[in-house]
Amino acid sequence: MLEDPGEATVVGYLRDLDATGRWGVDDELGTLNHITPSVRLAALRHVLDGVVIGLARAVVAEPGAEDVIDPPVLAAVATEPQTMTAPIVTTVSDRISLPGHGVTITHLDALGHFRVDGQAYGADRAVGVDAIRDGILTRGVLVDVAAQRGVSHLVAGDAIRPVELERWEADHGVQLGAGDALLLRTGWATRRATLGPYPGRKPRPGLHASTLPWLHERRIALVVADAAHDAVPSGYTRVPMPIHTIGIAAMGLCLVDNADLDGLAEAMAARGRWTCALVVAPLRLVGASGSPVTPLAML
């Protein structure tokens, strides 16, 4: 097994993997630039059954849950007559408040979400999630690390390295390439559903820092994970969350945190195929650092 990169090497990824200027000085899409029209058209060829599976976790109010710092609020507003001339027809409205981030809401991180020394991806300005106003359509490739390890879920701090991603590819006859979405299942959503909130908000399984050059070389467009991407604790002090920090601020990597990939993994295993068309459409929140999303996998 290859030795993990040291602290200096990982910090150096901020320079070595920096995509500033790669897609022009005014770029706001980062790795989503890998999704070309031909990539989108090719993704649709992976829709064979017409089955659609939502990959978002349920949004529920959980006041007091240890891993929830900003509980969602969904409140019905009093009904009112639809018109003054038809008072028997009433409408119901809602007041909705959702956190843009955290470890329980399925959300997409904007490229302005992380900065290093005050510098956001590509420029001094912080790119908001509204830059992805046209949404995302590409091929999704499931890598079910929990199934590969023969466990229901990984544990906090479990790190996934390139060799494990490549072992899944070899064993399942798939290969991730330019413009793809890596759908990374650790079983973390399963763990929370069965055992409840993890004691502490930060610890979780996820990608090791050594996967950053791998993602860069493969030209992966986005990663959709059922945890929040970084293995925490990561073992690095200057960049304790290297996937988020280096991925977003240097590489312009698109991340969707806290998906629910359990249903998709079951459906794909039943079919014996591991690719799908993936659609992600964030809300057009001008200047926001993230948006709740419901990724859709089409089989």
C-alpha positions in Angstrom: 0.0 0.0 0.0 1.3 3.4 -0.9 2.3 5.7 1.9 -0.2 8.6 2.6 1.0 12.0 1.5 2.5 14.1 4.2 1.2 17.4 5.5 3.5 19.5 3.2 2.4 17.5 0.2 -1.3 18.0 0.9 -0.9 21.7 1.5 1.0 21.8 -1.8 -2.1 20.5 -3.5 -3.4 24.1 -3.1 -0.8 25.1 -5.7 -0.3 21.9 -7.7 -4.0 21.3 -8.3 -5.0 25.0 -8.7 -7.4 25.4 -11.6 -7.3 29.2 -11.7 -7.5 30.3 -15.3 -8.0 26.8 -16.7 -11.4 27.7 -18.0 -10.9 31.5 -18.3 -10.4 34.3 -15.8 -14.2 34.7 -15.2 -15.0 31.0 -14.8 -17.8 30.2 -12.3 -18.3 26.5 -12.9 -15.0 24.8 -12.0 -15.0 21.1 -12.6 -18.5 21.3 -14.1 -16.8 22.5 -17.2 -15.8 18.9 -17.8 -19.5 18.2 -18.6 -19.7 19.1 -22.3 -22.8 18.7 -24.5 -21.4 15.3 -25.8 -21.0 14.2 -22.1 -24.6 15.0 -21.5 -25.9 13.2 -24.5 -23.8 10.2 -23.6 -25.2 10.2 -20.1 -28.7 9.8 -21.5 -27.7 6.5 -23.1 -27.5 5.0 -19.6 -31.2 5.4 -19.1 -32.5 1.9 -19.9 -35.5 1.3 -17.7 -37.1 4.7 -17.3 -36.8 4.4 -13.5 -36.0 7.6 -11.4 -34.6 7.4 -7.9 -34.3 10.5 -5.7 -31.1 10.8 -3.8 -32.0 13.4 -1.1 -32.4 12.7 2.6 -35.8 13.5 4.1 -36.0 17.0 5.5 -37.3 16.8 9.1 -37.2 19.0 12.1 -34.8 17.5 14.7 -34.3 20.0 17.5 -31.8 18.8 20.0 -30.1 16.3 17.6 -26.4 16.5 18.4 -25.3 16.7 14.7 -27.8 19.4 13.8 -26.7 23.0 14.5 -29.4 24.7 12.5 -32.6 22.6 12.5 -34.9 23.1 9.4 -38.2 24.7 10.1 -41.3 23.8 8.1 -44.4 25.6 9.3 -47.9 25.8 7.7 -49.2 29.3 7.3 -52.8 30.0 8.1 -55.2 29.3 5.3 -56.9 32.2 3.4 -59.6 32.6 0.9 -58.4 32.1 -2.7 -60.5 35.1 -3.8 -62.9 37.4 -2.0 -65.7 36.2 -4.3 -65.1 32.5 -3.6 -64.4 32.4 0.1 -65.0 28.6 0.3 -61.9 28.0 -1.8 -58.9 28.3 0.4 -55.1 27.9 0.0 -52.5 26.7 2.4 -49.0 28.1 2.3 -45.8 27.2 4.2 -42.9 29.0 5.7 -39.7 27.1 5.1 -36.2 27.7 6.6 -33.4 25.4 5.7 -29.7 25.5 6.5 -27.5 25.8 3.5 -24.9 23.3 4.8 -24.5 20.9 7.7 -24.3 17.1 7.8 -28.0 16.1 7.5 -29.4 18.2 4.6 -28.6 17.1 1.1 -27.0 20.1 -0.5 -24.7 21.4 -3.2 -21.7 23.5 -2.2 -21.1 26.7 -4.2 -17.5 27.5 -5.2 -17.6 30.4 -2.7 -18.2 28.1 0.2 -14.5 27.7 1.2 -11.6 30.2 1.1 -7.9 29.9 1.8 -6.2 33.0 3.1 -9.3 34.9 2.1 -9.0 33.6 -1.5 -12.0 31.8 -3.1 -11.8 29.7 -6.2 -10.3 31.6 -9.2 -10.8 35.1 -7.9 -11.3 37.5 -5.0 -15.1 37.3 -5.5 -16.9 34.3 -4.0 -18.9 32.4 -6.6 -22.5 31.8 -5.6 -24.6 28.8 -6.2 -26.7 30.7 -8.7 -23.8 30.2 -11.2 -25.2 26.7 -11.6 -28.6 28.1 -12.7 -28.7 25.7 -15.6 -28.3 22.6 -13.4 -26.2 19.5 -13.9 -26.8 16.5 -16.2 -24.1 13.9 -16.5 -23.3 10.2 -16.0 -23.3 9.0 -12.5 -21.1 6.1 -11.4 -21.8 4.4 -8.1 -18.9 3.3 -6.0 -20.4 1.4 -3.0 -17.5 1.2 -0.6 -19.6 -0.1 2.3 -20.7 -3.1 0.1 -17.1 -3.6 -1.1 -15.9 -3.8 2.5 -18.8 -6.1 3.4 -20.2 -3.8 6.1 -23.5 -1.9 6.6 -21.6 1.3 7.0 -18.1 2.8 7.5 -17.2 4.3 10.8 -16.2 7.9 11.6 -12.6 8.5 10.4 -12.6 5.7 7.8 -10.7 7.0 4.8 -11.2 5.9 1.2 -8.1 6.0 -1.0 -7.6 5.8 -4.7 -6.7 2.1 -4.6 -10.1 1.3 -3.2 -11.9 3.3 -5.9 -9.9 1.5 -8.6 -10.6 -1.9 -7.0 -14.3 -1.2 -7.3 -13.8 -0.2 -11.0 -11.9 -3.4 -11.7 -14.4 -5.6 -9.9 -17.5 -4.1 -11.5 -16.3 -3.3 -15.0 -16.7 0.4 -14.9 -14.3 3.3 -15.1 -14.8 6.9 -14.1 -13.7 9.5 -16.6 -14.1 13.1 -17.8 -17.3 14.7 -16.8 -18.5 11.9 -14.6 -20.2 12.2 -11.2 -18.7 9.9 -8.5 -21.6 8.6 -6.4 -19.8 7.5 -3.2 -21.7 5.3 -0.8 -20.2 4.8 2.7 -23.5 3.7 4.4 -23.4 6.8 6.6 -27.0 7.6 5.8 -27.9 4.0 6.8 -26.0 4.4 10.0 -27.9 7.5 11.0 -31.3 6.1 10.1 -30.7 3.0 12.2 -28.5 4.3 15.1 -29.5 8.0 15.3 -27.3 11.1 15.2 -23.6 10.5 15.6 -22.2 11.9 18.8 -20.4 15.0 17.4 -21.1 16.8 14.2 -17.7 16.6 12.4 -16.5 13.0 12.6 -17.5 10.9 9.6 -16.1 8.6 6.9 -15.1 9.9 3.5 -12.4 10.5 1.0 -8.7 10.7 1.9 -6.7 13.7 0.8 -4.8 11.3 -1.6 -7.8 11.1 -3.8 -7.5 14.8 -4.8 -4.9 14.2 -7.5 -6.9 11.2 -8.6 -10.1 13.2 -9.0 -8.1 15.9 -10.8 -6.4 13.4 -13.3 -9.7 11.6 -14.0 -11.4 15.0 -14.6 -14.3 14.1 -12.3 -17.0 16.8 -12.5 -18.7 16.3 -9.2 -18.8 14.0 -6.2 -22.1 13.1 -4.6 -21.5 11.4 -1.2 -23.8 10.1 1.5 -21.6 11.7 4.1 -19.9 15.1 3.8 -17.0 13.9 1.7 -14.0 14.3 4.0 -12.8 11.5 6.3 -12.8 13.3 9.7 -10.5 13.3 11.5 -8.3 13.6 8.4 -4.9 13.4 10.0 -4.0 16.8 8.7 -3.8 19.9 10.8 -3.4 22.8 8.4 -6.1 21.5 6.1 -8.4 19.4 8.4 -11.0 19.0 5.6 -8.8 18.7 2.5 -11.6 17.5 0.1 -13.7 20.6 0.8 -10.8 23.0 1.3 -8.5 22.0 -1.6 -11.3 20.6 -3.8 -13.5 23.7 -3.7 -11.0 26.6 -3.2 -8.3 25.3 -5.6 -9.7 22.7 -7.9 -13.2 24.2 -8.3 -14.6 20.8 -7.4 -18.4 20.5 -7.3 -19.6 18.6 -4.1 -23.0 17.4 -3.1 -23.0 16.5 0.6 -25.3 14.1 2.6 -27.1 12.3 -0.2 -29.1 9.1 0.4 -27.7 6.4 -2.0 -29.2 3.4 -0.3 -32.1 3.0 -2.7 -29.9 3.5 -5.7 -27.4 1.0 -4.5 -30.1 -1.6 -4.1 -31.6 -0.9 -7.5 -28.2 -1.0 -9.2 -27.2 -4.2 -7.5 -30.4 -5.8 -8.6 -29.6 -4.8 -12.2 -25.9 -5.6 -12.1 -25.0 -2.2 -13.5 -23.5 0.8 -11.9 -24.1 3.8 -14.1 -27.0 6.1 -14.5 -27.9 9.5 -15.8 -27.7 12.1 -13.0 -29.6 15.4 -12.7 -28.9 18.0 -10.0 -30.7 21.3 -10.0 -29.9 23.8 -7.2 -32.2 26.7 -6.3 -31.3 29.9 -7.9 -30.2 31.6 -4.7 -28.2 34.7 -5.8 -24.8 34.8 -4.0 -25.6 31.9 -1.7 -22.8 29.5 -0.6 -24.9 26.5 -1.2 -28.4 25.1 -1.9 -30.5 22.2 -0.8 -30.9 19.8 -3.7 -32.6 16.6 -4.7 -30.3 14.7 -7.1 -32.2 12.4 -9.4 -30.7 9.2 -10.7 -32.3 7.8 -13.9 -31.8 4.1 -14.7 
